[in-house]
């Protein structure tokens, strides 16, 4: 019985917090795309290493990918270029994912603070007489940041899982 109450309470809390995510869905999707690009780069590195190892055993020292313009490169020139391009791809994807998820998180912090401040404006004067002003300021600044830090970590994990699962599904097809 207690577990059911806890899970329904947790679901209710997450539904309330997800309401603040709604304006930032585009940035969240951009984050998933960025983390997906970073995840793809790991598979691309494995593919480059496969062609590198295959090329070491071949007599002609060429990469055999089936892509005409890429097959014309020497193994000695193609592998460093591909590794550099993949590293840039991974860096851009990681930056994009982290930037977008941070944009979502700080946007949610701003929205939470505005909502809390708006509710403070409508409280009666008696409330301020009964509560310490330092505690109220702490509630406005620190507590909203902690809620969002926890939400940002879970959203980043969620975005990473979504992008990794999507890549695995695409690869299976």
Contact map, one row per residue, 1 for C-alpha under 8 A:
11111000000000000000000000000000000000000000000000000000000000000000000000000000000000000000000000000000000000000000000000000000000000000000000000000000000000000000000000000
11111100000000000000000000000000000000000000000000000000000000000000000000000000000000000000000000000000000000000000000000000000000000000000000000000000000000000000000000000
11111110000000000000000000000000000000000000000000000000000000000000000000000000000000000000000000000000000000000000000000000000000000000000000000000000000000000000000000000
11111111000000000000000000000000000000000000000000000000000000000000000000000000000000000000000000000000000000000000000000000000000000000000000000000000000000000000000000000
11111111100000000000000000000000000000000000000000000000000000000000000000000000000000000000000000000000000000000000000000000000000000000000000000000000000000000000000000000
01111111110000000000000000000000000000000000000000000000000000000000000000000000000000000000000000000000000000000000000000000000000000000000000000000000000000000000000000000
00111111111000000000000000000000000000000000000000000000000000000000000000000000000000000000000000000000000000000000000000000000000000000000000000000000000000000000000000000
00011111111100000000000000000000000000000000000000000000000000000000000000000000000000000000000000000000000000000000000000000000000000000000000000000000000000000000000000000
00001111111110000000000000000000000000000000000000000000000000000000000000000000000000000000000000000000000000000000000000000000000000000000000000000000000000000000000000000
00000111111111000000000000000000000000000000000000000000000000000000000000000000000000000000000000000000000000000000000000000000000000000000000000000000000000000000000000000
00000011111111100000000000000000000000000000000000000000000000000000000000000000000000000000000000000000000000000000000000000000000000000000000000000000000000000000000000000
00000001111111110000000000000000000000000000000000000000000000000000000000000000000000000000000000000000000000000000000000000000000000000000000000000000000000000000000000000
00000000111111111000000000000000000000000000000000000000000000000000000000000000000000000000000000000000000000000000000000000000000000000000000000000000000000000000000000000
00000000011111111100000000000000000000000000000000000000000000000000000000000000000000000000000000000000000000000000000000000000000000000000000000000000000000000000000000000
00000000001111111110000000000000000000000000000000000000000000000000000000000000000000000000000000000000000000000000000000000000000000000000000000000000000000000000000000000
00000000000111111111000000000000000000000000000000000000000000000000000000000000000000000000000000000000000000000000000000000000000000000000000000000000000000000000000000000
00000000000011111111100000000000000000000000000000000000000000000000000000000000000000000000000000000000000000000000000000000000000000000000000000000000000000000000000000000
00000000000001111111110000000000000000000000000000000000000000000000000000000000000000000000000000000000000000000000000000000000000000000000000000000000000000000000000000000
00000000000000111111110000000000000000000000000000000000000000000000000000000000000000000000000000000000000000000000000000000000000000000000000000000000000000000000000000000
00000000000000011111111000000000000000000000000000000000000000000000000000000000000000000000000000000000000100110000000000000000000000000000000000000000000000000000000000000
00000000000000001111111110000000000000000000000000000000000000000000000000000000000000000000000000000001000100000000000000000000000000000000000000000000000000000000000000000
00000000000000000111111110000000000000000000000000000000000000000000000000000000000000000000000000000000000000000000000000000000000000000000000000000000000000000000000000000
00000000000000000001111111000000000000000000000000000000000000000000000000000000000000000000000000000000000000000000000000000000000000000000000000000000000000000000000000000
00000000000000000000111111110000000000000000000000000000000000000000000000000000000000000000000000000001001000000000000000000000000000000000000000000000000000000000000000000
00000000000000000000111111111000000000000000000000000000000000000000000000000000000000000000000000000000000000000000000000000000000000000000000000000000000000000000000000000
00000000000000000000001111111100000000000000000000000000000000000000000000000000000000000000000000000000000000000000000000000000000000000000000000000000000000000000000000000
00000000000000000000000111111110000000000000000000000000000000000000000000000000000000000000000000011011000000000000000000000000000000000000000000000000000000000000000000000
00000000000000000000000111111111000000000000000000000000000000000000000000000000000000000000000000011001000000000000000000000000000000000000000000000000000000100000000000000
00000000000000000000000011111111100000000000000000000000000000000000000000000000000000000000000000000000000000000000000000000000000000000000000000000000000000000000000000000
00000000000000000000000001111111110000000000000000000000000000000000000000000000000000000000000110010000000000000000000000000000000000000000000000000000000000000000000000000
00000000000000000000000000111111111000000000000000000000000000000000000000000000000000000000000111111000000000000000000000000000000000000000000000000000000000100000000000000
00000000000000000000000000011111111100000000000000000000000000000000000000000000000000000000000010000000000000000000000000000000000000000000000000000000000000110110000000000
00000000000000000000000000001111111110000000000000000000000000000000000000000000000000000000100010000000000000000000000000000000000000000000000000000000000000000010000000000
00000000000000000000000000000111111111000000000000000000000000000000000000000000000000000001111111000000000000000000000000000000000000000000000000000000000000000000000000000
00000000000000000000000000000011111111100000000000000000000000000000000000000000000000000000110111000000000000000000000000000000000000000000000000000000000000110010000000000
00000000000000000000000000000001111111110000000000000000000000000000000000000000000000000000100000000000000000000000000000000000000000000000000000000000000000010011001000000
00000000000000000000000000000000111111111000000000000000000000000000000000000000000000001100110000000000000000000000000000000000000000000000000000000000000000000000000000000
00000000000000000000000000000000011111111100000000000000000000000000000000000000000000001111110000000000000000000000000000000000000000000000000000000000000000000000000000000
00000000000000000000000000000000001111111110000000000000000000000000000000000000000000000100000000000000000000000000000000000000000000000000000000000000000000000011001000000
00000000000000000000000000000000000111111111000000000000000000000000000000000000000000000000000000000000000000000000000000000000000000000000000000000000000000000000001000000
00000000000000000000000000000000000011111111100000000000000000000000000000000000000001101100000000000000000000000000000000000000000000000000000000000000000000000000000000000
00000000000000000000000000000000000001111111110000000000000000000000000000000000000000000000000000000000000000000000000000000000000000000000000000000000000000000000000000000
00000000000000000000000000000000000000111111111000000000000000000000000000000000000000000000000000000000000000000000000000000000000000000000000000000000000000000000000000000
00000000000000000000000000000000000000011111111100000000000000000000000000000000000001000000000000000000000000000000000000000000000000000000000000000000000000000000000000000
00000000000000000000000000000000000000001111111110000000000000000000000000000000001001000000000000000000000000000000000000000000000000000000000000000000000000000000000000000
00000000000000000000000000000000000000000111111111000000000000000000000000000000000000000000000000000000000000000000000000000000000000000000000000000000000000000000000000000
00000000000000000000000000000000000000000011111111100000000000000000000000000000000000000000000000000000000000000000000000000000000000000000000000000000000000000000000000000
00000000000000000000000000000000000000000001111111110000000000000000000000000010011000000000000000000000000000000000000000000000000000000000000000000000000000000000000000000
00000000000000000000000000000000000000000000111111111000000000000000000000000000000000000000000000000000000000000000000000000000000000000000000000000000000000000000000000000
00000000000000000000000000000000000000000000011111111100000000000000000000000000000000000000000000000000000000000000000000000000000000000000000000000000000000000000000000000
00000000000000000000000000000000000000000000001111111110000000111000000000000000000000000000000000000000000000000000000000000000000000000000000000000000000000000000000000000
00000000000000000000000000000000000000000000000111111111000000100000000000100010000000000000000000000000000000000000000000000000000000000000000000000000000000000000000000000
00000000000000000000000000000000000000000000000011111111100000000000000000000000000000000000000000000000000000000000000000000000000000000000000000000000000000000000000000000
00000000000000000000000000000000000000000000000001111111110000100000000000000000000000000000000000000000000000000000000000000000000000000000000000000000000000000000000000000
00000000000000000000000000000000000000000000000000111111111011110000000000100000000000000000000000000000000000000000000000000000000000000000000000000000000000000000000000000
00000000000000000000000000000000000000000000000000011111111010000000000000000000000000000000000000000000000000000000000000000000000000000000000000000000000000000000000000000
00000000000000000000000000000000000000000000000000001111111000000000000000000000000000000000000000000000000000000000000000000000000000000000000000000000000000000000000000000
00000000000000000000000000000000000000000000000000000111111111000000000000000000000000000000000000000000000000000000000000000000000000000000000000000000000000000000000000000
00000000000000000000000000000000000000000000000000000011111110000000000000000000000000000000000000000000000000000000000000000000000000000000000000000000000000000000000000000
00000000000000000000000000000000000000000000000000000000011111000000000000000000000000000000000000000000000000000000000000000000000000000000000000000000000000000000000000000
00000000000000000000000000000000000000000000000000000011011111100000000001100000000000000000000000000000000000000000000000000000000000000000000000000000000000000000000000000
00000000000000000000000000000000000000000000000000000010010111110000001111100000000000000000000000000000000000000000000000000000000000000000000000000000000000000000000000000
00000000000000000000000000000000000000000000000000110110000011111000011111100100000000000000000000000000000000000000000000000000000000000000000000000000000000000000000000000
00000000000000000000000000000000000000000000000000100010000001111110001000000000000000000000000000000000000000000000000000000000000000000000000000000000000000000000000000000
00000000000000000000000000000000000000000000000000100000000000111110011000000000000000000000000000000000000000000000000000000000000000000000000000000000000000000000000000000
00000000000000000000000000000000000000000000000000000000000000011111011000000000000000000000000000000000000000000000000000000000000000000000000000000000000000000000000000000
00000000000000000000000000000000000000000000000000000000000000011111111000000000000000000000000000000000000000000000000000000000000000000000000000000000000000000000000000000
00000000000000000000000000000000000000000000000000000000000000000111111100000000000000000000000000000000000000000000000000000000000000000000000000000000000000000000000000000
00000000000000000000000000000000000000000000000000000000000000000011111110000000000000000000000000000000000000000000000000000000000000000000000000000000000000000000000000000
00000000000000000000000000000000000000000000000000000000000000101111111110000100000000000000000000000000000000000000000000000000000000000000000000000000000000000000000000000
00000000000000000000000000000000000000000000000000000000000001111111111111000000000000000000000000000000000000000000000000000000000000000000000000000000000000000000000000000
00000000000000000000000000000000000000000000000000000000000001100001111111000000000000000000000000000000000000000000000000000000000000000000000000000000000000000000000000000
00000000000000000000000000000000000000000000000000000000000001100000111111101100000000000000000000000000000000000000000000000000000000000000000000000000000000000000000000000
00000000000000000000000000000000000000000000000000000000000011100000001111111100000000000000000000000000000000000000000000000000000000000000000000000000000000000000000000000
00000000000000000000000000000000000000000000000000010010000011100000000011111110000000000000000000000000000000000000000000000000000000000000000000000000000000000000000000000
00000000000000000000000000000000000000000000000000000000000000000000000001111111000000000000000000000000000000000000000000000000000000000000000000000000000000000000000000000
00000000000000000000000000000000000000000000000000000000000000000000000011111111100000000000000000000000000000000000000000000000000000000000000000000000000000000000000000000
00000000000000000000000000000000000000000000000000000000000000100000010011111111110000000000000000000000000000000000000000000000000000000000000000000000000000000000000000000
00000000000000000000000000000000000000000000000100010000000000000000000000111111111000000000000000000000000000000000000000000000000000000000000000000000000000000000000000000
00000000000000000000000000000000000000000000000000000000000000000000000000011111111100000000000000000000000000000000000000000000000000000000000000000000000000000000000000000
00000000000000000000000000000000000000000000000000000000000000000000000000001111111110000000000000000000000000000000000000000000000000000000000000000000000000000000000000000
00000000000000000000000000000000000000000000000100000000000000000000000000000111111111000000000000000000000000000000000000000000000000000000000000000000000000000000000000000
00000000000000000000000000000000000000000000100100000000000000000000000000000011111111100000000000000000000000000000000000000000000000000000000000000000000000000000000000000
00000000000000000000000000000000000000000000000000000000000000000000000000000001111111110000000000000000000000000000000000000000000000000000000000000000000000000000000000000
00000000000000000000000000000000000000000000000000000000000000000000000000000000111111111000000000000000000000000000000000000000000000000000000000000000000000000000000000000
00000000000000000000000000000000000000001001100000000000000000000000000000000000011111111100000000000000000000000000000000000000000000000000000000000000000000000000000000000
00000000000000000000000000000000000000001000000000000000000000000000000000000000001111111110000000000000000000000000000000000000000000000000000000000000000000000000000000000
00000000000000000000000000000000000000000000000000000000000000000000000000000000000111111111000000000000000000000000000000000000000000000000000000000000000000000000000000000
00000000000000000000000000000000000011001000000000000000000000000000000000000000000011111111100000000000000000000000000000000000000000000000000000000000000000000000000000000
00000000000000000000000000000000000011101000000000000000000000000000000000000000000001111111110000000000000000000000000000000000000000000000000000000000000000000000000000000
00000000000000000000000000000000000001000000000000000000000000000000000000000000000000111111111000000000000000000000000000000000000000000000000000000000000000000000000000000
00000000000000000000000000000000010001000000000000000000000000000000000000000000000000011111111100000000000000000000000000000000000000000000000000000000000000000000000000000
00000000000000000000000000000000111111000000000000000000000000000000000000000000000000001111111110000000000000000000000000000000000000000000000000000000000000000000000000000
00000000000000000000000000000000011011000000000000000000000000000000000000000000000000000111111111000000000000000000000000000000000000000000000000000000000000000000000000000
00000000000000000000000000000000010000000000000000000000000000000000000000000000000000000011111111100000000000000000000000000000000000000000000000000000000000000000000000000
00000000000000000000000000000110011000000000000000000000000000000000000000000000000000000001111111110000000000000000000000000000000000000000000000000000000000000000000000000
00000000000000000000000000000111111000000000000000000000000000000000000000000000000000000000111111111000000000000000000000000000000000000000000000000000000000000000000000000
00000000000000000000000000000010011000000000000000000000000000000000000000000000000000000000011111111100000000000000000000000000000000000000000000000000000100000000000000000
00000000000000000000000000000010000000000000000000000000000000000000000000000000000000000000001111111110000000000000000000000000000000000000000000000000000000000000000000000
00000000000000000000000000110110000000000000000000000000000000000000000000000000000000000000000111111111000000000000000000000000000000000000000000000000000000000000000000000
00000000000000000000000000110010000000000000000000000000000000000000000000000000000000000000000011111111100000000000000000000000000000000000000000000001001100000000000000000
00000000000000000000000000000000000000000000000000000000000000000000000000000000000000000000000001111111110000000000000000000000000000000000000000000001000000000000000000000
00000000000000000000000000100000000000000000000000000000000000000000000000000000000000000000000000111111111000000000000000000000000000000000000000000000000000000000000000000
00000000000000000000100100110000000000000000000000000000000000000000000000000000000000000000000000011111111100000000000000000000000000000000000000000001000000000000000000000
00000000000000000000000000000000000000000000000000000000000000000000000000000000000000000000000000001111111110000000000000000000000000000000000000011011000000000000000000000
00000000000000000000000000000000000000000000000000000000000000000000000000000000000000000000000000000111111111000000000000000000000000000000000000010000000000000000000000000
00000000000000000000000100000000000000000000000000000000000000000000000000000000000000000000000000000011111111100000000000000000000000000000000000000000000000000000000000000
00000000000000000001100000000000000000000000000000000000000000000000000000000000000000000000000000000001111111110000000000000000000000000000000000010000000000000000000000000
00000000000000000000000000000000000000000000000000000000000000000000000000000000000000000000000000000000111111111000000000000000000000000000000110010000000000000000000000000
00000000000000000000000000000000000000000000000000000000000000000000000000000000000000000000000000000000011111111100000000000000000000000000000000000000000000000000000000000
00000000000000000001000000000000000000000000000000000000000000000000000000000000000000000000000000000000001111111110000000000000000000000000000000000000000000000000000000000
00000000000000000001000000000000000000000000000000000000000000000000000000000000000000000000000000000000000111111111000000000000000000000000000100000000000000000000000000000
00000000000000000000000000000000000000000000000000000000000000000000000000000000000000000000000000000000000011111111100000000000000000000001100100000000000000000000000000000
00000000000000000000000000000000000000000000000000000000000000000000000000000000000000000000000000000000000001111111110000000000000000000000000000000000000000000000000000000
00000000000000000000000000000000000000000000000000000000000000000000000000000000000000000000000000000000000000111111111000000000000000000000000000000000000000000000000000000
00000000000000000000000000000000000000000000000000000000000000000000000000000000000000000000000000000000000000011111111100000000000000000001000000000000000000000000000000000
00000000000000000000000000000000000000000000000000000000000000000000000000000000000000000000000000000000000000001111111110000000000000000001000000000000000000000000000000000
00000000000000000000000000000000000000000000000000000000000000000000000000000000000000000000000000000000000000000111111111000000000000000000000000000000000000000000000000000
00000000000000000000000000000000000000000000000000000000000000000000000000000000000000000000000000000000000000000011111111100000000000000000000000000000000000000000000000000
00000000000000000000000000000000000000000000000000000000000000000000000000000000000000000000000000000000000000000001111111100000000000000000000000000000000000000000000000000
00000000000000000000000000000000000000000000000000000000000000000000000000000000000000000000000000000000000000000000111111100000000000000000000000000000000000000000000000000
00000000000000000000000000000000000000000000000000000000000000000000000000000000000000000000000000000000000000000000011111110000000000000000000000000000000000000000000000000
00000000000000000000000000000000000000000000000000000000000000000000000000000000000000000000000000000000000000000000001111111010000000000000000000000000000000000000000000000
00000000000000000000000000000000000000000000000000000000000000000000000000000000000000000000000000000000000000000000000001111111000000000000000000000000000000000000000000000
00000000000000000000000000000000000000000000000000000000000000000000000000000000000000000000000000000000000000000000000000111111100000000000000000000000000000000000000000000
00000000000000000000000000000000000000000000000000000000000000000000000000000000000000000000000000000000000000000000000000011111110000000000000000000000000000000000000000000
00000000000000000000000000000000000000000000000000000000000000000000000000000000000000000000000000000000000000000000000000111111111000000000000000000000000000000000000000000
00000000000000000000000000000000000000000000000000000000000000000000000000000000000000000000000000000000000000000000000000011111111110000000000000000000000000000000000000000
00000000000000000000000000000000000000000000000000000000000000000000000000000000000000000000000000000000000000000000000000001111111100000000000000000000000000000000000000000
00000000000000000000000000000000000000000000000000000000000000000000000000000000000000000000000000000000000000000000000000000111111100000000000000000000000000000000000000000
00000000000000000000000000000000000000000000000000000000000000000000000000000000000000000000000000000000000000000000000000000011111110110000000000000000000000000000000000000
00000000000000000000000000000000000000000000000000000000000000000000000000000000000000000000000000000000000000000000000000000001111111110000000000000000000000000000000000000
00000000000000000000000000000000000000000000000000000000000000000000000000000000000000000000000000000000000000000000000000000001001111111000000000000000000000000000000000000
00000000000000000000000000000000000000000000000000000000000000000000000000000000000000000000000000000000000000000000000000000000000111111100000000000000000000000000000000000
00000000000000000000000000000000000000000000000000000000000000000000000000000000000000000000000000000000000000000000000000000000001111111110000000000000000000000000000000000
00000000000000000000000000000000000000000000000000000000000000000000000000000000000000000000000000000000000000000000000000000000001111111111000000000000000000000000000000000
00000000000000000000000000000000000000000000000000000000000000000000000000000000000000000000000000000000000000000000000000000000000011111111100000000000000000000000000000000
00000000000000000000000000000000000000000000000000000000000000000000000000000000000000000000000000000000000000000000000000000000000001111111111000000000000000000000000000000
00000000000000000000000000000000000000000000000000000000000000000000000000000000000000000000000000000000000000000000000000000000000000111111111100000000000000000000000000000
00000000000000000000000000000000000000000000000000000000000000000000000000000000000000000000000000000000000000001001100000000000000000011111111100000000000000000000000000000
00000000000000000000000000000000000000000000000000000000000000000000000000000000000000000000000000000000000000001000000000000000000000001111111110000000000000000000000000000
00000000000000000000000000000000000000000000000000000000000000000000000000000000000000000000000000000000000000000000000000000000000000000111111111000000000000000000000000000
00000000000000000000000000000000000000000000000000000000000000000000000000000000000000000000000000000000000000000000000000000000000000000111111111100000000000000000000000000
00000000000000000000000000000000000000000000000000000000000000000000000000000000000000000000000000000000000010011000000000000000000000000011111111110000000000000000000000000
00000000000000000000000000000000000000000000000000000000000000000000000000000000000000000000000000000000000010000000000000000000000000000000111111111000000000000000000000000
00000000000000000000000000000000000000000000000000000000000000000000000000000000000000000000000000000000000000000000000000000000000000000000011111111100000000000000000000000
00000000000000000000000000000000000000000000000000000000000000000000000000000000000000000000000000000000000000000000000000000000000000000000001111111110000000000000000000000
00000000000000000000000000000000000000000000000000000000000000000000000000000000000000000000000000000000110110000000000000000000000000000000000111111111000000000000000000000
00000000000000000000000000000000000000000000000000000000000000000000000000000000000000000000000000000000100000000000000000000000000000000000000011111111100000000000000000000
00000000000000000000000000000000000000000000000000000000000000000000000000000000000000000000000000000000000000000000000000000000000000000000000001111111110000000000000000000
00000000000000000000000000000000000000000000000000000000000000000000000000000000000000000000000000000000100000000000000000000000000000000000000000111111111000000000000000000
00000000000000000000000000000000000000000000000000000000000000000000000000000000000000000000000000001101100000000000000000000000000000000000000000011111111100000000000000000
00000000000000000000000000000000000000000000000000000000000000000000000000000000000000000000000000000000000000000000000000000000000000000000000000001111111110000000000000000
00000000000000000000000000000000000000000000000000000000000000000000000000000000000000000000000000000000000000000000000000000000000000000000000000000111111111000000000000000
00000000000000000000000000000000000000000000000000000000000000000000000000000000000000000000000000001000000000000000000000000000000000000000000000000011111111100000000000000
00000000000000000000000000000000000000000000000000000000000000000000000000000000000000000000000001001000000000000000000000000000000000000000000000000001111111110000000000000
00000000000000000000000000000000000000000000000000000000000000000000000000000000000000000000000000000000000000000000000000000000000000000000000000000000111111111000000000000
00000000000000000000000000000000000000000000000000000000000000000000000000000000000000000000000000000000000000000000000000000000000000000000000000000000011111111100000000000
00000000000000000000000000010011001000000000000000000000000000000000000000000000000000000000000000000000000000000000000000000000000000000000000000000000001111111110000000000
00000000000000000000000000000001001100000000000000000000000000000000000000000000000000000000000000000000000000000000000000000000000000000000000000000000000111111111000000000
00000000000000000000000000000000000000000000000000000000000000000000000000000000000000000000000000000000000000000000000000000000000000000000000000000000000011111111100000000
00000000000000000000000000000001000000000000000000000000000000000000000000000000000000000000000000000000000000000000000000000000000000000000000000000000000001111111110000000
00000000000000000000000000000001101100100000000000000000000000000000000000000000000000000000000000000000000000000000000000000000000000000000000000000000000000111111111000000
00000000000000000000000000000000000100100000000000000000000000000000000000000000000000000000000000000000000000000000000000000000000000000000000000000000000000011111111100000
00000000000000000000000000000000000000000000000000000000000000000000000000000000000000000000000000000000000000000000000000000000000000000000000000000000000000001111111110000
00000000000000000000000000000000000000000000000000000000000000000000000000000000000000000000000000000000000000000000000000000000000000000000000000000000000000000111111111000
00000000000000000000000000000000000100110000000000000000000000000000000000000000000000000000000000000000000000000000000000000000000000000000000000000000000000000011111111100
00000000000000000000000000000000000000000000000000000000000000000000000000000000000000000000000000000000000000000000000000000000000000000000000000000000000000000001111111110
00000000000000000000000000000000000000000000000000000000000000000000000000000000000000000000000000000000000000000000000000000000000000000000000000000000000000000000111111111
00000000000000000000000000000000000000000000000000000000000000000000000000000000000000000000000000000000000000000000000000000000000000000000000000000000000000000000011111111
00000000000000000000000000000000000000000000000000000000000000000000000000000000000000000000000000000000000000000000000000000000000000000000000000000000000000000000001111111
00000000000000000000000000000000000000000000000000000000000000000000000000000000000000000000000000000000000000000000000000000000000000000000000000000000000000000000000111111
00000000000000000000000000000000000000000000000000000000000000000000000000000000000000000000000000000000000000000000000000000000000000000000000000000000000000000000000011111
